C-alpha cells in the first residue's frame, strides 16, 4: 500500500499561536512524504490572506502546497491577482471549489460554480496549475439528484479539472458505487477518497450533519456508548478508519486525502497503521 499518494488538508489559523502550532503539525506530517498539503479558503475569501500565507509557509518549508480557491463574494480581479501571486511563487496545484458566500451577503453577489471557476482559471492560466475539485459519494446536500450531482462533477472535468477529492464518508461501498456510476457517466479521472479521523463524537456529528456525510448507525451507537471516554473513542475511531482505508486502497482507490483538523496524532497513527509514506 505504501506506493499510494496521500495528502493532508489544513485550515488556516488566525492567531500567531495557531500558526506556530500548525508549523509543527506540518513538520510531523511531512515525514509521511505526502504529495501535497492543501489549505482551505473561508466563505467569500474570508481567510484569503491567512490561506495564502500558510501556503507560502508550507512551500518555503520544502513541501508542495495546494491552496483552496473559490470566488464566492470576491471579484474576479481579486482572484486573478491571487492566482498570479501563486503562479509567481511556484504553486502548481489548486483545489477549486464553488465555495460559499459570506453570511449576510444573500443575493448581493453572484455565486460562481466550480466548473465556471475551473474554466476561468484555464482561460487565464492554461495548464499552469493542476486543478482538483470536490466530489460527493453520498450526494451534495444541495444536489437535485444523485445523477445531477455526477453530471456536475463531469462538467468540472470537461472544464479542465484533473482530479477530484471526495467529501469524507465511512461506508466504503458508497465510494465504490459512486466510482461505478461515474464510469458509466463517462468520467475516468482519478477520484481520491477524503478521510476524516474519528477523535470526538460530538464534533463529528456536528460536522456530518452540516455537510450531509453519513455516520453509519453502528458507528454512532458505539461512539455514544463510550460517552466521555476519550481514549476509547480514539482507539475505536482509529480501528474503524484504518479498516476503511485498507478496504479503499486494496480495491483500487488512487490514494487518500486526510482532513487533519490541524492535528497530528490521529493522522500520523493512521499513516503508520497503513504503512503509508514510509
PLY file of the C-alpha trace (Angstrom):
ply
format ascii 1.0
element vertex 278
property float x
property float y
property float z
element edge 277
property int vertex1
property int vertex2
end_header
0.00 0.00 0.00
2.89 2.38 0.54
3.09 3.35 -3.15
-0.24 5.20 -2.94
-0.26 9.01 -2.94
-1.51 10.71 0.20
-2.27 14.34 1.02
-3.24 16.31 4.10
-5.65 19.22 4.50
-5.17 22.14 6.89
-7.29 25.15 7.73
-5.51 28.50 8.23
-5.18 29.55 11.87
-5.95 33.18 12.67
-3.57 33.62 15.62
0.23 33.57 15.84
-0.04 30.69 18.35
-2.21 28.65 15.99
0.15 29.32 13.11
3.15 28.21 15.17
1.34 25.02 16.17
0.48 24.35 12.51
4.14 24.66 11.54
4.92 21.83 13.95
1.94 19.79 12.67
3.26 20.24 9.14
6.74 19.20 10.20
5.44 16.00 11.81
3.12 15.01 8.95
5.72 15.86 6.28
7.60 12.75 7.50
4.98 10.66 5.66
6.03 12.22 2.34
2.60 13.44 1.18
2.11 14.54 -2.40
0.82 17.89 -1.12
-0.76 19.79 1.77
-3.97 21.64 0.91
-5.11 24.76 2.78
-8.78 25.73 2.99
-10.32 29.07 1.98
-13.12 30.61 4.03
-16.52 31.71 2.75
-16.16 34.52 0.23
-12.40 34.66 0.73
-12.72 35.40 4.45
-9.38 33.67 5.11
-7.72 34.75 1.84
-4.56 36.24 3.37
-4.30 33.54 6.05
-4.61 30.84 3.38
-2.01 32.47 1.14
0.47 32.95 4.00
0.16 29.34 5.21
0.52 28.08 1.62
3.75 30.04 1.21
5.00 28.84 4.62
4.45 25.22 3.58
6.08 25.78 0.20
9.08 27.51 1.82
9.45 24.59 4.24
10.02 22.27 1.30
6.57 20.71 0.81
4.11 21.13 -2.04
1.12 23.26 -1.08
-2.28 23.35 -2.78
-4.45 26.34 -1.84
-8.20 26.01 -1.93
-9.86 28.66 -4.06
-13.41 29.85 -4.62
-14.82 33.15 -5.86
-17.88 33.49 -3.64
-18.05 37.17 -2.70
-14.68 38.06 -4.28
-14.28 39.96 -7.52
-12.69 38.12 -10.43
-9.92 40.72 -10.44
-9.08 39.85 -6.84
-9.00 36.15 -7.70
-6.77 36.82 -10.72
-4.36 38.78 -8.54
-4.24 35.92 -6.05
-3.67 33.36 -8.82
-0.84 35.45 -10.23
0.83 35.51 -6.81
0.51 31.72 -6.62
2.00 31.37 -10.08
4.88 33.70 -9.18
5.62 31.68 -6.04
5.77 28.29 -7.72
2.39 26.89 -6.68
1.49 24.09 -9.10
-1.80 22.77 -7.74
-5.17 24.28 -6.72
-8.30 22.87 -5.09
-11.08 24.70 -6.92
-14.47 24.93 -5.24
-17.80 26.66 -5.58
-17.40 27.91 -2.04
-20.00 29.80 -0.02
-20.95 33.42 0.18
-20.15 35.15 3.47
-23.12 35.27 5.82
-25.32 38.29 5.23
-24.47 38.72 1.54
-27.51 36.80 0.34
-28.22 37.70 -3.28
-25.82 40.65 -3.25
-23.13 38.65 -5.03
-23.23 36.07 -7.78
-22.13 32.58 -6.83
-19.59 31.19 -9.29
-19.83 27.42 -9.60
-16.77 25.19 -9.55
-16.94 24.29 -13.25
-17.05 28.01 -14.08
-14.08 28.67 -11.81
-12.13 25.84 -13.44
-12.89 27.29 -16.88
-11.90 30.77 -15.66
-8.52 29.52 -14.41
-7.87 27.53 -17.59
-8.75 30.58 -19.70
-6.23 32.80 -17.93
-3.50 30.34 -16.92
-3.77 27.38 -19.29
-2.02 24.35 -17.83
-0.05 26.29 -15.20
-1.97 24.61 -12.38
-3.22 21.10 -11.77
-6.85 21.58 -10.73
-8.58 19.39 -8.13
-12.31 19.60 -7.47
-14.76 18.30 -4.88
-16.99 15.24 -5.25
-19.69 13.68 -3.08
-20.16 9.88 -2.89
-23.19 10.41 -0.64
-24.55 13.31 -2.75
-24.04 17.03 -2.15
-26.70 18.28 0.32
-28.00 20.76 -2.27
-27.93 18.38 -5.25
-31.09 18.00 -7.30
-30.47 14.25 -7.60
-27.69 11.65 -7.50
-27.48 11.69 -11.31
-27.31 15.50 -11.43
-24.53 15.51 -8.86
-22.46 13.20 -11.07
-23.38 15.30 -14.12
-21.94 18.43 -12.49
-18.79 16.56 -11.49
-18.45 15.63 -15.16
-18.85 19.31 -16.09
-15.94 20.19 -13.80
-13.76 17.67 -15.62
-14.95 18.89 -19.03
-13.94 22.40 -17.98
-10.41 21.16 -17.33
-10.17 19.67 -13.83
-7.59 16.93 -13.41
-8.67 15.05 -10.27
-11.36 15.07 -7.61
-11.29 14.68 -3.83
-14.37 13.32 -2.10
-16.14 14.53 0.98
-15.38 12.15 3.85
-17.51 9.04 4.37
-17.41 5.88 6.49
-19.13 3.42 4.15
-16.65 2.15 1.58
-19.47 0.80 -0.59
-20.79 4.32 -1.12
-17.43 5.25 -2.65
-17.20 2.17 -4.89
-20.78 2.58 -6.08
-20.08 6.25 -6.79
-16.98 5.35 -8.84
-19.01 2.81 -10.84
-21.69 5.41 -11.59
-19.05 7.96 -12.58
-17.52 5.46 -15.00
-20.95 4.81 -16.51
-21.31 8.58 -16.98
-18.01 8.69 -18.86
-15.86 10.05 -16.02
-12.45 8.40 -15.97
-10.38 10.88 -13.95
-8.92 9.90 -10.55
-11.28 10.41 -7.58
-9.42 10.42 -4.25
-11.29 9.40 -1.09
-11.42 12.03 1.63
-10.72 10.60 5.10
-11.83 12.11 8.41
-10.25 10.56 11.53
-12.65 9.96 14.43
-11.47 11.57 17.66
-14.50 13.39 19.09
-18.10 12.16 18.81
-19.90 15.49 19.24
-17.69 17.32 16.75
-18.09 14.52 14.23
-21.90 14.59 14.50
-21.95 18.37 14.12
-19.69 18.35 11.05
-21.52 15.44 9.46
-25.00 16.85 10.00
-23.96 20.16 8.44
-22.29 18.71 5.34
-24.50 15.68 4.70
-21.92 12.98 5.46
-23.48 9.81 6.81
-22.28 8.21 10.04
-23.44 4.57 9.93
-25.70 3.66 12.82
-23.35 1.03 14.22
-20.58 3.65 14.47
-22.90 6.17 16.14
-24.03 3.56 18.65
-20.51 2.53 19.64
-19.35 6.14 19.97
-22.37 7.02 22.09
-21.62 4.09 24.40
-18.15 5.46 25.12
-19.58 8.72 26.45
-16.69 10.92 27.63
-14.08 8.14 27.44
-11.80 9.98 25.02
-9.17 7.26 24.77
-11.76 4.58 23.89
-13.27 6.87 21.25
-9.84 7.46 19.71
-8.96 3.75 19.75
-12.28 2.75 18.20
-12.03 5.57 15.65
-8.53 4.50 14.65
-9.68 0.90 14.14
-12.73 1.92 12.07
-10.90 4.38 9.84
-7.87 2.11 9.38
-10.18 -0.67 8.17
-11.95 1.78 5.86
-8.66 2.96 4.35
-7.39 -0.59 3.90
-10.54 -1.57 2.03
-10.35 1.52 -0.18
-6.70 1.03 -1.11
-6.97 -2.72 -1.62
-9.83 -2.16 -4.05
-8.17 0.43 -6.24
-8.56 3.88 -4.66
-5.82 6.10 -6.13
-4.75 7.47 -2.75
-6.11 9.13 0.38
-6.71 12.76 1.37
-6.77 13.29 5.14
-8.90 16.03 6.68
-6.48 16.66 9.54
-8.30 19.40 11.53
-4.70 20.63 12.04
-3.96 17.67 14.33
-1.01 15.28 14.22
-1.81 12.28 16.39
-4.80 10.62 14.69
-3.49 11.24 11.17
0.01 10.01 11.95
-1.43 6.89 13.62
-3.49 6.12 10.52
-0.47 6.53 8.24
1.63 4.25 10.43
-1.12 1.62 10.53
-1.36 1.71 6.75
2.37 1.82 6.14
1.89 4.97 4.09
4.63 7.33 3.07
7.41 5.25 4.57
0 1
1 2
2 3
3 4
4 5
5 6
6 7
7 8
8 9
9 10
10 11
11 12
12 13
13 14
14 15
15 16
16 17
17 18
18 19
19 20
20 21
21 22
22 23
23 24
24 25
25 26
26 27
27 28
28 29
29 30
30 31
31 32
32 33
33 34
34 35
35 36
36 37
37 38
38 39
39 40
40 41
41 42
42 43
43 44
44 45
45 46
46 47
47 48
48 49
49 50
50 51
51 52
52 53
53 54
54 55
55 56
56 57
57 58
58 59
59 60
60 61
61 62
62 63
63 64
64 65
65 66
66 67
67 68
68 69
69 70
70 71
71 72
72 73
73 74
74 75
75 76
76 77
77 78
78 79
79 80
80 81
81 82
82 83
83 84
84 85
85 86
86 87
87 88
88 89
89 90
90 91
91 92
92 93
93 94
94 95
95 96
96 97
97 98
98 99
99 100
100 101
101 102
102 103
103 104
104 105
105 106
106 107
107 108
108 109
109 110
110 111
111 112
112 113
113 114
114 115
115 116
116 117
117 118
118 119
119 120
120 121
121 122
122 123
123 124
124 125
125 126
126 127
127 128
128 129
129 130
130 131
131 132
132 133
133 134
134 135
135 136
136 137
137 138
138 139
139 140
140 141
141 142
142 143
143 144
144 145
145 146
146 147
147 148
148 149
149 150
150 151
151 152
152 153
153 154
154 155
155 156
156 157
157 158
158 159
159 160
160 161
161 162
162 163
163 164
164 165
165 166
166 167
167 168
168 169
169 170
170 171
171 172
172 173
173 174
174 175
175 176
176 177
177 178
178 179
179 180
180 181
181 182
182 183
183 184
184 185
185 186
186 187
187 188
188 189
189 190
190 191
191 192
192 193
193 194
194 195
195 196
196 197
197 198
198 199
199 200
200 201
201 202
202 203
203 204
204 205
205 206
206 207
207 208
208 209
209 210
210 211
211 212
212 213
213 214
214 215
215 216
216 217
217 218
218 219
219 220
220 221
221 222
222 223
223 224
224 225
225 226
226 227
227 228
228 229
229 230
230 231
231 232
232 233
233 234
234 235
235 236
236 237
237 238
238 239
239 240
240 241
241 242
242 243
243 244
244 245
245 246
246 247
247 248
248 249
249 250
250 251
251 252
252 253
253 254
254 255
255 256
256 257
257 258
258 259
259 260
260 261
261 262
262 263
263 264
264 265
265 266
266 267
267 268
268 269
269 270
270 271
271 272
272 273
273 274
274 275
275 276
276 277
